[in-house]
């Protein structure tokens, strides 16, 4: 019998965000220093080797709620804002992620800009984050979607197997 149990058996980790994160983006720790007390996450940068997983939902840093008091004296709370925690999936999930380049089915993936994925094209194996599992792969003509308010429409939300 093992003396060590898995930390997460099923389901995602719930991590607080340091900035706006869109579902389907790969996230990494906000601070890359050992022993840090900053446990927040942000979209992964290109060729990151510190990817924690794929965000399962949109999340943003919460602003102070300064609503007018209701009839009982409690402040009104706006529940239409995004939560500041996101579900982060890692380790064997087949999940929707944002692609920024064409990929063939089964091709190894690495992080590209804005927490998106593209084909692994060399570098260190620690940069590999998953495998393309989108049926038929991702063609250049499919890269026409925008991620939230990031501006350009050169992305595609497709399936990948996160390692």
Secondary structure, 3 states (H helix, E strand, C coil): CCCCCCCCCCCCEEEEECCCECCCCEEEECCCCCCCCCCCEEECCCCCCCEEEEECCCECCCCCCCCCECCCCCECCCCCCCCCEEEEECCCCEEEEEECCCECCCCEEEECHHHCEEECCCCCHHHEEEEECCCCCECHHHCCECCCCCCCCCEEEEEEEEC
